[in-house]
Amino acid sequence: MSPPPKVVAADYSGRATACLASDTATAGASNEVQQVWSAMQHASAGKNVQQLIQPVSNADQALPYLGSLISQHCDLIVTIGPAFGQAVPTTAKAVPTARFTAVDSTLTSTPPGVTLLTGAQASDQVPQQIEALQRDTGTHS
């Protein structure tokens, strides 16, 4: 018996997509996730934005969720907090065409394809990144 066909997300809107990923502890500890999400929504004219908040506590747990955002063709993935932020280098290395912004990630060096921001910078710079997004016609594998 052959395996079931691979499930692939298809975005027929033609719009660029920005995705926010954070863990429940970070989202509950401050209003930073809500501030960045609100800023993303305000900057999203003509773009798709989505939010993913999951109960993860480390990079190993966050990796599959980042992979799901890649499979959903997110053109920009914004992570907030150390759990998702620490998973960014592995995902960025595996998918060099993906773009990431890691906010308060505790990363000490900047991997290729990643922008590191503090929470204070995020509400201003993330909307600018979203406004500059163009639909990536390539595919993330």
C-alpha positions in Angstrom: 0.0 0.0 0.0 1.4 3.4 -0.9 1.6 6.2 1.6 -1.1 8.9 1.5 -0.3 11.9 -0.7 1.6 14.8 0.9 -0.6 17.6 2.2 0.4 21.0 0.9 -1.2 24.3 1.8 -2.1 26.4 -1.1 -2.7 30.2 -0.9 -4.8 31.3 -3.8 -5.2 34.8 -2.6 -1.9 36.0 -4.2 -1.3 38.1 -1.1 1.9 38.2 0.9 1.5 36.6 4.3 3.0 37.6 7.7 2.7 35.2 10.6 3.2 35.8 14.3 4.3 32.9 16.5 4.6 32.9 20.3 4.2 30.7 23.3 1.4 31.0 25.9 3.8 32.0 28.7 5.3 34.9 26.7 1.8 36.0 25.6 0.5 35.9 29.1 3.5 37.6 30.8 3.2 41.0 29.1 1.3 42.9 26.4 4.1 42.7 23.9 2.5 39.9 21.8 -0.8 41.9 21.7 1.0 45.1 20.7 2.9 43.5 17.9 -0.2 41.6 16.7 -2.2 44.9 16.7 0.6 46.6 14.7 0.7 43.7 12.2 -3.0 44.0 11.7 -2.9 47.7 11.1 0.0 47.3 8.5 -1.7 44.4 6.7 -3.6 46.3 4.0 -3.5 43.9 1.0 -1.7 41.3 3.0 -2.7 38.3 5.0 -1.6 38.1 8.7 -2.1 35.3 11.1 -1.3 34.5 14.7 -0.2 31.3 16.3 0.0 31.0 20.1 1.0 27.6 21.4 1.9 26.1 24.8 5.5 25.4 24.1 8.4 25.9 26.5 11.5 25.3 24.3 12.9 25.3 20.8 12.4 21.6 20.2 8.7 22.0 20.9 8.4 25.1 18.8 10.1 23.7 15.7 7.1 21.8 14.3 4.9 24.9 14.6 7.5 27.0 12.6 7.5 24.2 10.0 3.8 24.5 9.8 4.0 28.2 9.1 6.6 27.5 6.4 4.2 25.0 4.8 1.5 27.7 4.9 3.8 29.9 2.8 4.3 32.7 5.4 6.5 35.2 3.7 7.6 36.7 7.0 7.5 34.9 10.3 7.7 37.0 13.4 8.5 35.2 16.6 8.2 36.6 20.1 9.9 35.1 23.1 12.7 32.6 23.6 10.8 29.4 22.9 10.1 30.2 19.3 13.1 32.6 18.9 15.5 29.8 19.8 13.9 27.6 17.1 14.4 30.2 14.4 18.1 29.5 13.5 17.4 25.8 12.8 14.4 26.7 10.6 16.2 29.5 8.9 19.1 27.2 8.0 16.7 24.5 6.7 14.6 27.0 4.7 17.0 29.8 3.6 14.3 31.4 1.4 12.1 32.1 4.5 12.4 35.5 6.3 12.2 35.7 10.1 12.1 38.5 12.7 12.8 37.2 16.2 11.6 39.5 19.0 13.1 39.1 22.5 14.5 35.7 21.3 17.6 35.6 23.6 19.7 34.9 20.5 23.2 36.3 20.8 24.1 36.3 17.1 22.0 37.0 14.0 21.6 34.0 11.7 21.3 34.6 7.9 17.7 35.6 6.9 16.8 36.7 10.5 16.3 40.1 11.9 16.7 40.4 15.7 14.6 43.0 17.5 13.8 44.0 21.1 10.3 44.3 22.2 10.6 48.1 22.1 11.7 48.0 18.5 9.1 45.5 17.3 6.0 47.7 17.2 7.7 50.1 14.9 9.8 47.9 12.7 7.5 44.8 12.2 4.8 46.9 10.5 7.4 48.4 8.2 8.5 44.9 7.2 4.9 43.9 6.5 4.2 46.9 4.4 7.4 46.1 2.3 6.3 42.5 1.7 5.6 41.4 -1.8 4.2 38.0 -2.6 7.0 35.4 -2.8 6.2 33.4 -5.9 8.8 30.8 -4.9 7.9 28.0 -2.7 9.1 27.1 0.8 9.9 23.4 1.0 
